[in-house]
Amino acid sequence: MEDKGSNLVWFLAGIAVGSAVGILYAPQAGKVTRRQIGRTAEDGRDAMEERGKELMDKGKDIYDRGKKIADDAAELFERGRKLVQG
């Protein structure tokens, strides 16, 4: 799961860098090129921000499930201890 997220991040970073290089070599005025680079960087930042939020949500879900499992295990342990003690 982490590997897929990491691959996606590198893929998006590659797209952003490739787009910026392509724009720099395009025959356009400097002002237009800078505007396009700014838009590309903003799009990349927005995509990375969105992916970060998704990863945070998934991490929170995993944490919550793990906490529930640990709480259930502690409860089972306590019930077993009480049974053994009589």
C-alpha positions in Angstrom: 0.0 0.0 0.0 2.8 2.4 0.9 4.7 1.5 -2.3 1.7 2.4 -4.5 1.4 5.8 -2.7 5.1 6.4 -3.1 5.0 5.5 -6.8 2.1 7.8 -7.4 4.0 10.7 -5.7 7.0 10.1 -7.9 4.8 9.8 -11.0 3.1 13.1 -10.2 6.5 14.7 -9.5 7.8 13.4 -12.8 4.8 14.8 -14.7 5.4 18.2 -13.1 9.1 18.3 -13.9 8.5 17.0 -17.4 5.8 19.6 -18.0 8.1 22.4 -16.7 11.0 21.3 -18.9 8.7 21.1 -21.9 7.3 24.5 -21.3 10.8 26.0 -20.9 11.8 24.7 -24.4 8.6 25.8 -26.1 9.0 28.9 -28.3 6.9 31.4 -26.3 7.3 34.7 -24.6 8.9 34.7 -21.1 5.7 36.0 -19.5 3.6 33.3 -21.0 6.1 30.6 -20.1 6.3 31.8 -16.5 2.5 31.8 -16.2 2.4 28.3 -17.5 5.1 27.1 -15.1 3.2 28.7 -12.3 0.0 27.0 -13.3 1.7 23.6 -13.7 3.4 24.0 -10.3 0.1 25.0 -8.7 -1.7 21.9 -10.3 1.1 19.7 -9.0 0.9 21.2 -5.6 -2.9 20.7 -5.5 -2.5 17.1 -6.6 0.1 16.4 -4.0 -2.0 18.1 -1.3 -5.0 16.0 -2.3 -3.0 12.8 -2.2 -1.6 13.8 1.2 -5.1 14.2 2.6 -6.1 10.8 1.2 -3.1 9.2 2.8 -3.8 10.9 6.1 -7.4 9.6 6.0 -6.2 6.1 5.2 -3.7 6.3 8.0 -6.3 7.4 10.5 -8.6 4.6 9.4 -5.8 2.0 9.9 -5.0 3.5 13.3 -8.6 3.4 14.4 -8.9 -0.3 13.2 -5.7 -1.2 15.0 -6.9 0.6 18.2 -10.2 -1.3 18.1 -8.4 -4.6 17.7 -6.1 -3.8 20.6 -9.1 -2.8 22.8 -10.9 -6.0 21.9 -7.8 -8.1 22.7 -7.4 -6.3 26.0 -11.1 -7.0 26.8 -10.8 -10.7 25.9 -7.6 -11.0 28.0 -9.4 -9.4 31.0 -12.4 -11.7 30.6 -10.1 -14.7 30.4 -8.2 -13.5 33.5 -11.4 -13.2 35.5 -12.5 -16.7 34.4 -9.3 -18.2 35.5 -9.4 -16.4 38.9 -12.9 -17.6 39.4 
